[in-house]
Every structure is written in C-alpha cells, then in structure tokens.
Amino acid sequence: MSKTYPGKSSLDITDFYIPLNLSKVFGNKNEVVLEIGFGDGDFLIEMADRHPEKNFLGIEIKTKRFKIAVKSTQHKNNENLRFLHMNANIAVEELFFEDAFSLIYINFPDPWPKDRHLKHRIVNSEFLASLSRILKKDGVLEIASDHKEYISHSFDVFKNISYFKSQYPPPGYLHNLPNRPHTKYERSFRKEGREIFYLMFTNNK
C-alpha cells in the first residue's frame, strides 16, 4: 500500500483513480520522468530544478528516506515533483497507464550480493517487462551502480529480452556522465574510489 505524509511533494494516490492520470497529478501534460528507489531524493530534486518543463515522479519503499525527501522540498516550489511511498513492483504493475513515462532512472539499486538473495534484484526479466509497458516507445531506461557484478548480471538479463537495446558501445557502460547529478550515495562511492557504471537502454517494444 501507498502511504502519504505532510508535504505538497508527497503523492496520495487515494486522491485519484487508478491507473493514475499523470496529467491530473501534475496539472499539465508535460512529459514525465520516473525514478525507482529515489533514496533521499537529492537526484530527483535537482533534476526537477534543472528541468521545470518536465514532471518528475519518484518511488521509494523505505519510510525514513521518503520522509527526508519530502522534508527537503517543504520550502521549495517544485510543482513538477512528486514522491510516492510504495513498493516499486506493485506501483509499476498497477498504478500507471501504458506509455506513461519518457525516461526511467534506477540509481544504485540494492545489489543483493549473496547468491541466495539474487531473486530480490530489481533488474529481472519480469520487472523489465513491466517497465517496457509503462515506458514510451524509444523511451530511455538508465541504470547506475557501483557494483560490477551487479552490472554483469544485469547485462545477462538484458541479453535474454528483446525490448531494450543498449545505447553505449562495448563494454556497454560509461564511467562518467558529466552533466548528470550525483546522488548522495554516488558522491560517497566516488570519495571511496569506487568505479561507477552507467547503463542506458532504449525501449524497442
């Protein structure tokens, strides 16, 4: 279930019919960008500041992080930003119409490094099929991670599906995207000297 908290950036889905009409959620027909697992919200807040011509929606299941993000926007005027406290698998499967988003970000997902936990990784064929449905044709899916094995595993998943095509030349990832905001976690990882991997795919449904 979705939970809501005080703050204009907190999205209460009980105010709307399901699936969500995002034009009514934001009050305009601008294109909508989705971030899955937004953490403290810093990446999405900066993106909303940079691009007032677009709408930004974030989904986060962890209550503490969600509250931090909502609090961070209390004194801002980001009418183009909404945060949703909900399980991403349920949200992606049930809340959105087909072709709802032009761009989807998955930034530094939990790598679940132990073999017995691999089933919990968010990059899996079933979830990607759901993302393809809600992402517009030729829309973009971007993934960022500091975990090389997770990246390798992700490529194995993408090789077995036909509806996403990598946009970067071999080996299929970049280590730097100069104009891309850094999340709090990314800044910390970079200070530790970790490599960052960026992946980009287009939706070829």
Secondary structure, 3 states (H helix, E strand, C coil): CCECCCCCCECCHHHCCCCECHHHHHCCCCCEEEEECCCCCHHHHHHHHHCCCCEEEEEECCHHHHHHHHHHCCCCCCCCEEEEECCHHHHHHHCECCCCEEEEEEECCCCCCCHHHHHHCCCCHHHHHHHHHHEEEEEEEEEEECCHHHHHHHHHHHHCCCCEEECCCCCCCECCCCCCCCCHHHHHHHHCCCCCEEEEEEECC
